[in-house]
Amino acid sequence: MLFFVLAGVGGYLLGSIPFGLVLTRAAGLGDIRDIGSGNIGATNVLRTGRKDLALATLLLDAGKAGLALLIFKALTAWLGGAAVNENTAYQAGLIAGAAAFIGHCYPVWLKFKGGKGVATFFGVLFAGPWPVGIIAGVTWLAVATMFRMSSLAALCAAAIAPLMALVAGFSWEEIVFTLVLAALIFWRHRANIARLRAGTEPRIGDKKKSESELETPAVVAPAAPEPMAAAEPKPEA
């Protein structure tokens, strides 16, 4: 139990590092939360025009959860020695990975206002039940290509992950693990779900609109009345 607690705390602290905010501030771009959607993830970092920072944010956000899983899996096996079997060490790794995902979405350093967790979701899947990660990744690519909606692609990938784990006969720990991650992905995307239902969700490549623009219909000014034509003079008798 002590190993599980350490994995949870350590994974959360590692996952709560807001790399998008740290990188943009270090680059002199100000607070990323004041730009675009206000999110700290790679998609919003891309709106600064710095593709290199967006790529770095994507890799670091994905990597921190994957590293949390691998580090605490190895650490539990090393510290526990003969008293800890491989399955227990893997369970500790899953707890650390899930905690890192939660830390990214609800970082203590930012008053629990973090990212939506898509990159972190894929990172921890590839470090843990990687076949599920591959299927989820292919799903994301297929949906994003067909519909050009990043949020829809993320939701479909999240939905397929626990189903894949269940159908493919993964352990109950991995099924619960993927189910928790998928539920949080859906919860973090609830505003996107509302816009998808309303048909106002922006597509990949479209200019980002503000929430008010997406929810409030444009007011069209009434057209000015056309001037009345002058009456033609009557012909003389």
Long-range contacts (C-beta under 8 A, 24 or more apart in sequence): 3-72, 3-76, 3-79, 3-80, 3-84, 3-88, 3-92, 4-91, 4-92, 4-95, 6-72, 6-92, 7-72, 7-76, 7-92, 7-93, 7-95, 7-96, 7-99, 8-95, 8-96, 8-99, 9-99, 10-68, 10-71, 10-72, 10-96, 10-99, 11-65, 11-68, 11-69, 11-72, 11-95, 11-96, 11-97, 11-98, 11-99, 11-100, 11-103, 12-99, 12-100, 12-102, 12-103, 12-108, 13-103, 14-64, 14-67, 14-68, 14-71, 14-96, 14-100, 14-103, 15-64, 15-65, 15-68, 15-99, 15-100, 15-101, 15-102, 15-103, 15-104, 15-107, 15-120, 16-103, 16-104, 16-106, 16-107, 16-108, 16-109, 16-114, 17-64, 17-103, 17-107, 17-109, 18-107, 18-109, 18-110, 18-114, 18-115, 19-56, 19-57, 19-60, 19-61, 19-64, 20-44, 20-45, 20-57, 20-61, 20-115, 21-110, 23-53, 23-56, 23-57, 23-60, 24-48, 24-50, 24-53, 27-53, 29-53, 33-113, 36-208, 37-208, 39-115, 39-116, 40-110, 40-114, 40-115, 41-115, 41-116, 41-118, 41-119, 42-119, 43-150, 47-208, 57-119, 58-119, 61-104, 61-115, 61-119, 61-120, 61-123, 62-119, 62-120, 62-122, 62-123, 62-126, 63-123, 64-100, 64-104, 64-120, 64-123, 65-97, 65-100, 65-101, 65-104, 65-120, 65-121, 65-123, 65-124, 65-127, 66-97, 66-123, 66-124, 66-126, 66-127, 67-127, 68-93, 68-96, 68-97, 68-99, 68-100, 68-124, 69-93, 69-94, 69-96, 69-97, 69-100, 69-124, 69-127, 69-128, 70-127, 71-96, 72-96, 90-173, 91-173, 93-127, 93-128, 94-128, 94-173, 94-174, 94-177, 97-124, 97-127, 97-128, 97-177, 98-124, 98-177, 98-180, 98-181, 100-124, 101-181, 101-184, 102-184, 105-184, 105-188, 115-188, 116-154, 116-185, 116-188, 116-189, 117-181, 117-184, 117-185, 117-188, 118-150, 118-154, 118-185, 121-154, 121-157, 121-158, 121-181, 121-185, 122-157, 124-181, 125-161, 125-178, 125-181, 128-174, 128-177, 129-165, 129-170, 129-174, 129-177, 129-178, 131-164, 131-168, 132-161, 132-164, 132-165, 132-168, 132-170, 132-174, 132-178, 133-161, 135-160, 135-161, 135-164, 136-160, 136-161, 136-164, 144-204, 147-203, 148-203, 148-204, 148-205, 149-196, 149-201, 149-203, 149-204, 150-204, 151-189, 151-192, 151-193, 151-195, 151-196, 151-201, 152-192, 152-196, 152-201, 154-185, 154-189, 155-185, 155-186, 155-189, 155-192, 155-193, 158-182, 158-185, 158-186, 159-186
